[in-house]
């Protein structure tokens, strides 16, 4: 395989990953909306769409492995193809979390409403932003955007902790709320994990562009960059 053909194949892979990321982002949005609006039909759609996204993940992985076999890339090309495979896996796992949320929505929607949902939709908005921009950073090899994504993970962690504390209070005051509160806590944990996977993709961007492994260096990044950027983008 010549250089031009390899670059074309790699470009095709990136575009397919962007398409998959868009589908995953919609699944997160629709899963949370199915919970907020108590729409079981929408939750079932997310579950069905999840199977199609799984198929996209398999196709992308097969194509990336074929690039390994045919080109046997080295140096930066090797890092890039390896990062494609890793990012593809992270997207598939994000899809799994969206499906988990939809499945829990089906359970919660038949129960009495516990409380107005405010922080879970906020988490979903941040998680969607992270997924979209993680793939934009990956395709464009944008390290600055990758760093911004990694910082936003702290925001999701804080919201997840806040939700846990609030719902724990409900459970302590009234044991009859335990089932509903537990489902909501687990949904917030799914959204927190979405952020973790988006951060993994952002870390892969730094690895591809600079050859640096930045995993476990979140504190240094936070101190260097100051407060995380606004969600308004």
MIDREN-9366 format. One line per field, with one value per residue (C-alpha): residue number from 1; residue in three letters; x, y, z. Coordinates in pm, 1 decimal. Each point is the difference from the previous one (the first is absolute). Layout:
// MIDREN-9366
k = [NUM|...] $
r = [ALA|...] $
u = [X|...] $
v = [Y|...] $
w = [Z|...] $
//
This chain:
// MIDREN-9366
k = [1|2|3|4|5|6|7|8|9|10|11|12|13|14|15|16|17|18|19|20|21|22|23|24|25|26|27|28|29|30|31|32|33|34|35|36|37|38|39|40|41|42|43|44|45|46|47|48|49|50|51|52|53|54|55|56|57|58|59|60|61|62|63|64|65|66|67|68|69|70|71|72|73|74|75|76|77|78|79|80|81|82|83|84|85|86|87|88|89|90|91|92|93|94|95|96|97|98|99|100|101|102|103|104|105|106|107|108|109|110|111|112|113|114|115|116|117|118|119|120|121|122|123|124|125|126|127|128|129|130|131|132|133|134|135|136|137|138|139|140|141|142|143|144|145|146|147|148|149|150|151|152|153|154|155|156|157|158|159|160|161|162|163|164|165|166|167|168|169|170|171|172|173|174|175|176|177|178|179|180|181|182|183|184|185|186|187|188|189|190|191|192|193|194|195|196|197|198|199|200|201|202|203|204|205|206|207|208|209|210|211|212|213|214|215|216|217|218|219|220|221|222|223|224|225|226|227|228|229|230|231|232|233] $
r = [UNK|UNK|UNK|UNK|UNK|UNK|UNK|UNK|UNK|UNK|UNK|UNK|UNK|UNK|UNK|UNK|UNK|UNK|UNK|UNK|UNK|UNK|UNK|UNK|UNK|UNK|UNK|UNK|UNK|UNK|UNK|UNK|UNK|UNK|UNK|UNK|UNK|UNK|UNK|UNK|UNK|UNK|UNK|UNK|UNK|UNK|UNK|UNK|UNK|UNK|UNK|UNK|UNK|UNK|UNK|UNK|UNK|UNK|UNK|UNK|UNK|UNK|UNK|UNK|UNK|UNK|UNK|UNK|UNK|UNK|UNK|UNK|UNK|UNK|UNK|UNK|UNK|UNK|UNK|UNK|UNK|UNK|UNK|UNK|UNK|UNK|UNK|UNK|UNK|UNK|UNK|UNK|UNK|UNK|UNK|UNK|UNK|UNK|UNK|UNK|UNK|UNK|UNK|UNK|UNK|UNK|UNK|UNK|UNK|UNK|UNK|UNK|UNK|UNK|UNK|UNK|UNK|UNK|UNK|UNK|UNK|UNK|UNK|UNK|UNK|UNK|UNK|UNK|UNK|UNK|UNK|UNK|UNK|UNK|UNK|UNK|UNK|UNK|UNK|UNK|UNK|UNK|UNK|UNK|UNK|UNK|UNK|UNK|UNK|UNK|UNK|UNK|UNK|UNK|UNK|UNK|UNK|UNK|UNK|UNK|UNK|UNK|UNK|UNK|UNK|UNK|UNK|UNK|UNK|UNK|UNK|UNK|UNK|UNK|UNK|UNK|UNK|UNK|UNK|UNK|UNK|UNK|UNK|UNK|UNK|UNK|UNK|UNK|UNK|UNK|UNK|UNK|UNK|UNK|UNK|UNK|UNK|UNK|UNK|UNK|UNK|UNK|UNK|UNK|UNK|UNK|UNK|UNK|UNK|UNK|UNK|UNK|UNK|UNK|UNK|UNK|UNK|UNK|UNK|UNK|UNK|UNK|UNK|UNK|UNK|UNK|UNK|UNK|UNK|UNK|UNK|UNK|UNK] $
u = [0.0|151.6|1.1|-286.1|-225.2|82.1|-88.5|-327.1|-94.0|89.1|-208.7|-295.1|40.2|-3.3|-319.1|-167.3|101.8|-151.7|-324.7|7.8|73.6|-301.1|-221.5|137.1|-52.1|-364.5|-46.8|116.8|-236.1|-297.1|63.4|-9.3|-297.9|-186.4|56.9|-94.1|-314.4|-81.2|-6.7|38.8|-18.7|306.0|184.6|-72.3|130.5|331.2|31.4|-69.6|240.3|265.4|13.9|63.0|279.6|154.8|7.4|175.7|263.9|73.9|36.4|237.4|215.0|23.2|110.6|258.6|143.2|16.7|209.9|236.7|31.9|39.8|216.8|182.1|26.8|281.8|59.0|-280.9|-210.2|17.6|-113.4|-287.6|-136.8|34.7|-183.9|-280.9|-55.1|3.3|-231.6|-237.5|-21.3|-66.5|-285.5|-152.7|15.3|-160.9|-279.4|-34.4|-48.3|-268.0|-181.2|34.4|-165.6|-285.4|-53.9|-10.1|-240.4|-242.1|19.1|-30.5|-278.8|-253.1|71.7|-131.3|214.7|257.8|114.6|48.0|306.4|247.4|355.8|-32.5|-94.6|290.3|231.9|-137.0|63.0|361.1|50.1|-135.1|233.3|294.6|-81.6|-52.0|311.6|215.3|-56.5|47.7|331.4|93.3|-73.4|168.0|282.0|-83.6|191.7|-143.1|-355.9|102.5|129.6|-328.7|-192.8|210.0|-68.8|-376.2|16.9|36.1|-336.0|-172.4|165.1|-122.6|-356.8|1.5|109.0|-264.2|-275.1|113.0|-8.5|-344.3|-154.6|159.6|-188.7|-327.3|71.5|87.6|-316.3|-235.8|103.3|-286.4|214.6|294.9|-79.0|-61.2|298.6|230.6|-95.4|73.1|335.4|99.4|-108.3|225.4|282.7|-58.7|31.9|315.6|147.3|-90.9|223.8|279.5|-12.5|-8.2|305.8|171.0|-50.4|139.6|306.8|47.5|13.7|293.6|169.3|-42.6|115.0|274.0|84.9|-72.7|-205.5|-196.1|-217.6|0.5|115.2|-336.4|109.4|299.8|-221.2|-256.8|261.6|157.7|-323.0|-199.7|-381.5|-175.3|-169.1|-369.7|-257.6|-127.4|154.6] $
v = [0.0|335.1|313.9|165.9|-304.8|-38.7|365.1|-39.2|-310.6|174.6|301.4|-227.8|-159.0|339.0|98.2|-323.9|62.7|350.2|-154.5|-252.6|275.3|196.4|-304.9|-56.3|364.9|-21.4|-317.1|174.3|290.8|-224.4|-235.2|285.7|160.6|-331.1|20.5|367.5|-26.9|-357.6|-109.4|-378.2|-2.7|224.3|-220.2|-306.1|186.3|67.1|-370.2|-99.2|264.1|-134.0|-323.3|193.0|195.2|-328.7|-101.5|324.2|-66.7|-345.8|133.6|278.2|-239.8|-244.2|278.2|130.1|-349.3|-40.5|318.8|-152.7|-316.7|163.1|301.2|-107.4|366.1|134.9|312.6|257.8|-210.0|-291.4|222.9|133.3|-339.5|-130.4|308.7|-56.7|-348.9|127.1|294.5|-230.2|-222.3|302.2|108.3|-346.9|10.1|344.0|-152.8|-274.2|265.8|174.1|-333.2|-55.5|337.5|-84.8|-336.2|166.5|261.9|-282.3|-105.5|351.9|114.8|-241.1|127.9|320.8|305.6|48.6|355.7|242.2|-105.4|287.5|-122.8|-317.9|200.5|235.6|-299.6|-124.6|336.8|1.7|-364.1|64.5|298.8|-213.8|-281.4|234.0|202.9|-302.5|-129.9|345.8|24.0|-349.2|62.9|342.5|-104.0|299.9|-31.4|322.0|-126.9|-339.1|170.8|191.5|-326.3|-161.3|294.8|-34.5|-346.1|164.2|171.1|-332.5|-150.6|288.1|-25.9|-376.2|48.7|268.8|-227.7|-283.4|218.8|138.6|-337.5|-158.7|256.6|-105.4|-364.2|72.4|204.1|-239.8|-363.2|-22.8|212.8|-240.3|-175.3|324.0|176.3|-294.7|-1.1|372.9|-38.5|-274.6|214.8|279.7|-253.2|-100.8|364.5|37.4|-299.9|157.0|289.0|-239.6|-160.6|338.5|96.1|-319.7|108.3|344.7|-165.1|-196.3|330.3|117.1|-337.6|8.3|360.4|23.3|-360.6|67.8|-226.4|241.3|-244.9|64.9|361.7|173.2|201.6|149.0|95.2|164.0|204.6|116.2|92.9|161.0|-39.0|-219.2|168.7|87.0|-247.8|265.2|-94.2] $
w = [0.0|-104.8|216.1|-183.9|23.3|370.2|69.3|-189.2|197.6|325.7|-98.3|-73.6|342.6|171.4|-181.2|101.6|359.2|-17.5|-123.5|283.1|253.5|-126.6|46.8|349.7|91.9|-112.1|203.0|316.8|-65.2|-80.9|292.7|249.5|-174.8|26.4|376.2|39.2|-215.8|110.9|-364.7|-18.1|-379.9|-17.8|250.4|-212.9|-306.0|177.8|82.6|-361.8|-134.9|236.8|-198.1|-322.5|168.1|113.1|-365.7|-93.9|267.0|-141.8|-356.2|106.7|200.5|-290.6|-234.7|246.7|48.6|-377.2|-13.7|253.7|-206.6|-340.5|84.5|319.0|105.1|216.4|214.1|-21.1|-239.5|242.7|287.0|-207.6|-105.8|356.2|126.5|-253.0|141.0|359.3|-70.7|-186.6|308.5|222.6|-227.8|17.8|379.1|4.2|-206.7|263.7|268.6|-208.0|-33.3|376.3|62.4|-238.8|169.7|341.7|-136.2|-82.6|365.2|144.5|-230.7|150.4|353.8|160.4|-69.4|274.2|-78.4|-289.4|-199.4|-27.6|50.1|-209.5|-313.1|80.0|14.4|-332.1|-167.4|118.6|-97.2|-351.2|-35.2|103.5|-244.1|-295.3|63.4|85.2|-352.7|-152.5|188.4|-116.4|-367.0|0.3|238.7|218.4|328.6|148.8|-46.8|139.7|314.9|37.2|-21.4|269.2|231.2|-48.2|152.2|342.1|-54.1|-57.5|306.5|216.7|-129.5|54.5|361.4|49.7|-134.3|226.2|311.3|-80.5|-76.4|304.7|208.6|-164.4|80.0|363.2|53.8|-179.1|-70.5|-253.6|-237.1|-2.1|-329.8|-190.6|150.8|-68.9|-369.7|-24.9|176.2|-243.3|-295.6|126.2|26.8|-362.8|-105.3|207.3|-180.0|-336.3|100.4|90.1|-343.7|-175.0|206.0|-114.8|-361.0|82.9|155.4|-321.3|-190.6|212.1|-51.2|-377.9|-43.9|261.3|81.7|369.0|225.2|220.1|189.2|377.2|-48.2|44.0|305.9|-180.6|-295.9|228.3|182.6|-326.1|-174.8|279.1|15.9|-261.8|-296.3|-3.2|-125.2|-242.6|-332.2] $
//
